[in-house]
Amino acid sequence: MRVSDAFVSLYGKMIARGFTGLGKAAASFHTHCLQSCDRRSRSLQAVESPSWLRSSPLRAGRCALGTFVNGCDPLSPVQEVALTARYCSDSWTPDTNMTERFDCHYCKESLFGKKYILKEDSPYCVKCYENLYSNTCEECKKPIGADCKDLSYKDRHWHETCFHCFQCKNSLVDKPFAAKEEHLLCTDCYSNEYSSKCNECKKTIMPGTRKMEYKGNSWHETCFICYRCQQPIGTKSFIPKDNQNFCVPCYEKQFAMQCVQCKKAITTGGVTYREQPWHKECFVCTACKKQLSGQRFTSRDEFAYCLSCFCNLYAKKCAGCTNPISGLGGTKYISFEERQWHNDCFNCKKCSLSLVGRGFLTERDDILCPECGKDI
């Protein structure tokens, strides 16, 4: 037995003559059971959740449709409604002579037996809904009807047939795409027009793929390789030379100088002394081991010394102040009978007159001006 036939048999007061008839009945049922019949049988055409159905009071009782609907709970509350129904060949619809109307929220025309759309719990006829709420297609500028698929991107809308690449016109439905200056492009067109070209293979670097960049040039990740070992460099350190890129180990093996001190490759920085390469950290004072890079230094017997160590170890001492006389940087000093003085220290022992460029006399270890020495 079809669901609609079972539905009619429940209402003995309904009059059925052949394939047409009229009848009235009062029945108790669950709303979802009536709607379930509507979904399961093409013969039962009811308006989905109409106002006359929702407004009926709940009471305890048994659902008249429970026998025909799986999952019906006969103990749950049901609704009692006086129905007037028409059974015509293979369909029925609520009678338009009922006490409550079911109209379009905007134009107020009856929706019984018509398609309608619910928006915020209010029913609209298709025409009113499309006029009030339909989006306008970005391509053809026509409304997107309720029976059409509405494709949207960043608050813009298209018909399914209008959603295509701006250049090649191929459909973009269910395909990746990119946006450029308000236009939608398929990945092929976008890549050919705007994507970077690999500096190595000269092919397009597709959007979404990983690329390496250096000084305005771009590479595919697999094309950015060491010129010597041909292995991908990736995010590791590298050294450019003669328009080629080298990983650090290969560069050191092929080009880097060897430090005289530690015999290891010098990759950055470095110091040249006596035409020999040094790491900055290896070029140190022979005595105190302080780095000499960027500092004043001197040498003795081909060994480098900072000024402090050199003066302490090898410089002559001033006979006046006993401090070392470095003789570096144009420092002037006076030498007499295996004794030395700083220029500033070569003074008369008694009157402290500077004797630089003047005659002087000696008395044991002292030097005197001619005036102070005339009494000797």
C-alpha positions as CSV (number, residue, x, y, z in Angstrom):
1,M,0.0,0.0,0.0
2,R,1.3,3.4,-0.9
3,V,1.7,6.0,1.9
4,S,-0.9,8.2,0.3
5,D,-3.4,5.3,0.2
6,A,-2.7,4.5,3.8
7,F,-3.2,8.2,4.7
8,V,-6.6,8.2,3.0
9,S,-7.7,5.0,4.7
10,L,-7.1,6.6,8.1
11,Y,-9.8,9.1,7.5
12,G,-13.0,7.2,7.0
13,K,-14.9,10.3,6.6
14,M,-13.0,11.3,3.4
15,I,-15.0,10.7,0.2
16,A,-13.1,9.1,-2.6
17,R,-14.7,8.7,-6.0
18,G,-12.4,7.0,-8.5
19,F,-9.3,9.2,-8.6
20,T,-10.9,12.4,-7.3
21,G,-12.8,13.3,-4.2
22,L,-13.2,15.6,-1.2
23,G,-13.2,14.9,2.5
24,K,-12.7,16.3,6.0
25,A,-11.2,14.6,9.1
26,A,-9.8,15.4,12.5
27,A,-6.6,13.6,13.3
28,S,-3.7,13.6,15.8
29,F,-0.1,13.2,14.4
30,H,3.5,14.2,14.8
31,T,4.6,17.0,12.5
32,H,7.7,15.1,11.5
33,C,5.6,12.0,10.6
34,L,3.5,14.0,8.2
35,Q,6.6,15.6,6.7
36,S,8.2,12.2,6.5
37,C,5.3,10.9,4.4
38,D,5.7,14.0,2.2
39,R,9.3,13.1,1.6
40,R,8.8,9.4,1.1
41,S,5.9,9.5,-1.3
42,R,5.5,11.4,-4.6
43,S,1.8,11.0,-4.1
44,L,1.7,13.1,-0.9
45,Q,2.4,16.8,-1.7
46,A,2.2,18.9,1.5
47,V,3.6,22.4,2.1
48,E,6.7,22.1,4.2
49,S,6.1,23.3,7.8
50,P,3.1,25.6,7.0
51,S,1.8,28.0,9.6
52,W,-1.5,26.1,10.1
53,L,0.6,23.1,11.1
54,R,3.0,24.8,13.5
55,S,0.2,26.7,15.3
56,S,-1.8,23.6,16.4
57,P,-1.8,22.8,20.1
58,L,0.2,19.8,21.5
59,R,-1.6,17.2,23.5
60,A,-1.1,13.6,24.6
61,G,-2.3,11.0,22.2
62,R,-1.4,8.5,19.5
63,C,0.0,9.6,16.1
64,A,-2.3,8.5,13.3
65,L,0.6,8.1,10.9
66,G,2.9,6.1,13.3
67,T,2.0,2.8,11.7
68,F,3.5,4.0,8.4
69,V,6.5,6.0,9.6
70,N,9.6,4.3,11.0
71,G,10.9,5.6,14.3
72,C,7.5,7.1,15.4
73,D,7.3,7.4,19.2
74,P,3.5,7.0,20.1
75,L,4.0,8.4,23.6
76,S,5.4,11.8,22.5
77,P,3.1,14.8,22.2
78,V,1.1,15.1,19.0
79,Q,-1.0,17.8,17.3
80,E,-4.7,17.7,16.6
81,V,-5.8,19.5,13.4
82,A,-9.1,19.6,11.6
83,L,-8.0,18.9,8.0
84,T,-9.8,19.5,4.8
85,A,-8.1,17.6,2.0
86,R,-8.6,16.8,-1.6
87,Y,-7.3,13.5,-3.0
88,C,-6.8,13.8,-6.8
89,S,-5.4,10.8,-8.7
90,D,-2.0,10.7,-7.0
91,S,-1.7,13.9,-4.9
92,W,-3.4,15.9,-2.2
93,T,-3.0,19.5,-1.1
94,P,-4.4,21.4,1.9
95,D,-7.7,23.1,0.9
96,T,-7.5,26.8,0.3
97,N,-10.7,27.3,2.3
98,M,-9.0,26.8,5.6
99,T,-9.3,29.4,8.3
100,E,-5.5,30.4,8.2
101,R,-3.8,31.6,5.1
102,F,-0.2,30.7,3.9
103,D,0.9,33.8,1.9
104,C,4.1,35.3,0.5
105,H,5.6,37.5,3.2
106,Y,6.2,40.3,0.6
107,C,3.4,40.3,-2.1
108,K,0.9,38.5,0.1
109,E,-0.1,36.1,-2.7
110,S,-1.2,32.6,-1.6
111,L,1.6,30.0,-1.6
112,F,-0.6,26.9,-1.5
113,G,0.4,24.5,-4.2
114,K,3.4,26.8,-5.2
115,K,7.1,26.7,-4.6
116,Y,8.3,29.0,-1.9
117,I,11.6,29.9,-0.1
118,L,12.0,30.4,3.6
119,K,14.2,33.3,4.8
120,E,14.4,34.1,8.5
121,D,11.3,31.9,9.0
122,S,9.2,33.9,6.6
123,P,8.0,32.4,3.3
124,Y,8.5,34.2,0.0
125,C,7.3,33.2,-3.5
126,V,10.2,32.6,-5.9
127,K,9.6,35.8,-7.8
128,C,9.7,38.0,-4.7
129,Y,12.7,36.2,-3.2
130,E,14.7,36.7,-6.4
131,N,13.8,40.4,-6.7
132,L,14.7,41.1,-3.0
133,Y,17.6,38.8,-2.2
134,S,19.2,37.3,-5.3
135,N,22.8,38.3,-6.0
136,T,23.8,39.8,-9.3
137,C,26.2,37.9,-11.5
138,E,29.6,39.6,-11.8
139,E,30.0,38.5,-15.4
140,C,26.5,38.9,-17.1
141,K,25.1,41.3,-14.6
142,K,21.8,39.3,-14.4
143,P,20.2,38.1,-11.1
144,I,21.2,34.6,-9.9
145,G,17.9,32.8,-9.5
146,A,16.9,30.5,-6.7
147,D,17.1,27.5,-9.1
148,C,20.7,28.4,-10.1
149,K,24.0,27.7,-8.3
150,D,25.5,30.8,-6.8
151,L,29.3,30.8,-6.8
152,S,31.0,33.5,-4.7
153,Y,34.5,34.8,-4.0
154,K,35.3,37.8,-1.8
155,D,31.7,39.1,-1.8
156,R,31.4,38.8,-5.6
157,H,28.9,36.3,-7.2
158,W,28.7,34.4,-10.5
159,H,26.4,32.0,-12.3
160,E,28.0,28.6,-12.6
161,T,28.2,29.0,-16.3
162,C,29.7,32.5,-16.0
163,F,32.5,31.5,-13.6
164,H,35.4,31.2,-16.0
165,C,39.0,32.4,-16.6
166,F,39.2,36.0,-17.8
167,Q,41.7,35.1,-20.6
168,C,41.1,31.6,-21.9
169,K,37.4,31.5,-20.8
170,N,37.7,27.9,-19.5
171,S,35.4,27.1,-16.5
172,L,36.9,27.6,-13.0
173,V,34.3,25.5,-11.3
174,D,36.0,23.2,-8.8
175,K,39.4,24.3,-10.1
176,P,42.2,26.3,-8.5
177,F,42.4,29.9,-9.7
178,A,44.2,33.2,-8.9
179,A,42.9,36.8,-8.8
180,K,44.7,39.7,-10.5
181,E,43.4,43.2,-10.7
182,E,39.8,42.1,-10.1
183,H,40.0,39.4,-12.8
184,L,40.0,35.6,-12.1
185,L,42.5,33.6,-14.0
186,C,43.2,29.8,-14.2
187,T,46.6,28.7,-12.9
188,D,48.0,28.3,-16.5
189,C,47.0,31.8,-17.6
190,Y,48.2,33.4,-14.4
191,S,51.5,31.6,-14.6
192,N,52.2,32.5,-18.2
193,E,51.3,36.1,-17.6
194,Y,52.6,36.9,-14.1
195,S,54.7,34.2,-12.5
196,S,58.4,34.3,-12.2
197,K,60.7,32.4,-14.6
198,C,63.4,30.1,-13.2
199,N,66.9,31.5,-13.7
200,E,68.2,28.0,-14.4
201,C,65.6,26.2,-16.5
202,K,63.8,29.3,-17.8
203,K,60.4,27.7,-17.1
204,T,57.5,29.3,-15.2
205,I,57.5,28.9,-11.4
206,M,53.9,27.8,-10.8
207,P,51.9,29.6,-8.1
208,G,51.9,27.7,-4.8
209,T,55.2,26.0,-5.5
210,R,58.3,26.8,-3.5
211,K,60.8,29.1,-5.0
212,M,64.3,30.4,-4.1
213,E,65.2,34.1,-4.6
214,Y,68.5,35.9,-4.5
215,K,69.4,39.4,-5.8
216,G,66.2,39.7,-8.0
217,N,66.5,36.2,-9.5
218,S,64.2,33.2,-8.9
219,W,64.8,29.5,-9.1
220,H,62.7,26.3,-8.7
221,E,63.7,24.7,-5.4
222,T,65.1,21.7,-7.4
223,C,67.0,24.1,-9.8
224,F,68.8,26.0,-7.1
225,I,71.8,23.8,-6.8
226,C,75.6,24.0,-6.1
227,Y,77.5,24.4,-9.3
228,R,80.2,22.0,-8.2
229,C,78.4,19.1,-6.5
230,Q,75.0,19.6,-8.2
231,Q,73.1,19.1,-4.9
232,P,70.1,21.3,-4.0
233,I,71.2,24.2,-1.7
234,G,67.8,24.9,-0.3
235,T,68.0,27.1,2.8
236,K,71.6,26.3,3.5
237,S,74.4,28.8,3.3
238,F,76.0,29.4,-0.1
239,I,78.7,31.6,-1.7
240,P,78.2,33.2,-5.1
241,K,81.2,33.4,-7.5
242,D,81.4,34.3,-11.2
243,N,77.6,34.1,-11.5
244,Q,77.5,30.6,-10.0
245,N,76.4,29.5,-6.6
246,F,78.4,27.1,-4.5
247,C,77.6,25.4,-1.2
248,V,80.2,26.2,1.5
249,P,82.1,22.9,1.5
250,C,82.5,23.0,-2.3
251,Y,83.6,26.6,-2.3
252,E,86.2,26.0,0.4
253,K,87.6,23.0,-1.5
254,Q,87.8,24.9,-4.8
255,F,88.5,28.5,-4.1
256,A,89.2,29.3,-0.4
257,M,92.7,30.2,0.8
258,Q,94.2,28.2,3.6
259,C,95.1,30.0,6.8
260,V,98.9,29.9,7.5
261,Q,98.2,29.3,11.2
262,C,95.4,26.7,11.4
263,K,95.6,25.4,7.8
264,K,91.8,25.7,7.4
265,A,89.9,27.4,4.6
266,I,89.2,31.2,4.9
267,T,85.7,31.8,3.7
268,T,85.0,35.3,5.0
269,G,87.2,38.1,6.3
270,G,90.8,37.1,6.8
271,V,94.0,39.1,7.1
272,T,97.0,39.2,4.8
273,Y,100.4,39.6,6.5
274,R,103.7,39.3,4.6
275,E,101.7,38.0,1.6
276,Q,100.2,35.2,3.6
277,P,96.5,34.6,4.5
278,W,95.3,34.4,8.1
279,H,91.9,34.0,9.8
280,K,91.3,37.1,11.9
281,E,91.0,35.0,15.0
282,C,94.4,33.3,14.1
283,F,96.3,36.5,13.6
284,V,97.3,37.3,17.2
285,C,100.2,38.7,19.2
286,T,103.0,36.2,19.7
287,A,103.3,37.1,23.4
288,C,99.8,37.8,24.8
289,K,97.7,36.1,22.0
290,K,95.4,39.2,21.6
291,Q,93.9,39.6,18.1
292,L,95.9,42.0,16.0
293,S,93.2,42.6,13.3
294,G,92.4,46.3,13.2
295,Q,95.1,47.1,15.8
296,R,98.6,48.7,15.5
297,F,101.3,46.1,15.8
298,T,105.0,45.5,14.9
299,S,107.2,42.5,14.3
300,R,110.5,41.1,15.3
301,D,112.2,38.1,13.7
302,E,109.0,37.8,11.5
303,F,106.8,37.4,14.6
304,A,104.0,39.8,15.1
305,Y,103.6,41.7,18.5
306,C,101.1,44.2,19.8
307,L,102.8,47.5,20.8
308,S,102.5,46.8,24.5
309,C,104.2,43.4,24.3
310,F,106.9,44.6,21.9
311,C,107.8,47.6,24.1
312,N,107.9,45.5,27.2
313,L,110.1,42.9,25.6
314,Y,112.3,44.7,23.2
315,A,112.1,48.5,23.4
316,K,114.9,50.6,25.0
317,K,114.0,52.4,28.2
318,C,114.0,56.1,28.5
319,A,116.9,57.3,30.8
320,G,114.6,60.1,32.0
321,C,111.2,58.3,32.8
322,T,112.3,54.7,32.5
323,N,109.3,53.9,30.2
324,P,109.9,52.0,26.9
325,I,110.7,54.0,23.7
326,S,108.8,52.3,21.0
327,G,110.2,54.3,18.1
328,L,106.9,53.6,16.1
329,G,104.7,56.0,14.3
330,G,107.5,58.6,13.9
331,T,108.2,58.9,17.7
332,K,111.4,61.0,18.2
333,Y,114.0,60.2,20.8
334,I,117.5,61.2,21.7
335,S,120.4,58.7,21.9
336,F,123.7,59.5,23.6
337,E,126.4,57.0,24.8
338,E,124.1,54.0,24.7
339,R,121.4,55.9,26.6
340,Q,118.1,57.1,25.1
341,W,115.5,59.7,26.1
342,H,112.1,60.6,24.9
343,N,112.2,64.1,23.4
344,D,110.0,65.3,26.2
345,C,112.4,63.8,28.8
346,F,115.7,65.2,27.5
347,N,115.9,68.1,29.9
348,C,118.4,69.7,32.2
349,K,118.5,67.9,35.5
350,K,118.6,71.1,37.5
351,C,116.5,73.7,35.7
352,S,114.4,71.3,33.6
353,L,115.2,73.3,30.4
354,S,114.7,71.2,27.3
355,L,118.1,70.4,25.7
356,V,116.7,69.1,22.4
357,G,118.8,70.9,19.7
358,R,121.0,72.5,22.3
359,G,124.4,71.9,23.8
360,F,124.6,70.1,27.1
361,L,127.0,68.8,29.7
362,T,127.0,65.5,31.6
363,E,127.8,64.8,35.2
364,R,127.8,61.1,35.9
365,D,124.2,60.0,34.8
366,D,122.8,63.5,34.7
367,I,122.6,66.0,31.8
368,L,122.9,69.7,32.4
369,C,122.5,72.9,30.4
370,P,125.6,75.0,29.8
371,E,124.4,77.5,32.4
372,C,123.9,74.9,35.2
373,G,127.1,73.1,34.3
374,K,129.5,76.0,34.3
375,D,130.2,75.4,38.0
376,I,131.3,71.8,37.5
